[in-house]
Amino acid sequence: MTLPRAVRRAFATLPVTEQQELEAIVALLGFTGPLDENLRADLREYVRAFFRNLNDPASMAQWVSDLFPTGKPMRSLRDVEVQVPVYSRGGTS
């Protein structure tokens, strides 16, 4: 199941839907509380992008990992997002 064509065929045969996958991931991660709505919204967009890429007939993806919206996996711990300031309760440093 490393090639998009095989995953596309399996998802169509089973069938696996976008909503089912989203619900399974949300349950697996335990994002079920009211404070997790933003995380669920992010996951919804992530899963939607994956399914859109999976079902795109013009996709040039060679591997299933190419279908994910992030593009490439993190290869270094230096591959992080923009840093934000952190303040302690004792004041600024």
Secondary structure, 3 states (H helix, E strand, C coil): CCCHHHHHHHHHHCCCCHHHHHHHHHHHHCCCCHHHHHHHHHHHHHHHHHHHHHCCCCCCCCCHHHHCCCCCCCCCCCCCCCCCCCCECCECC
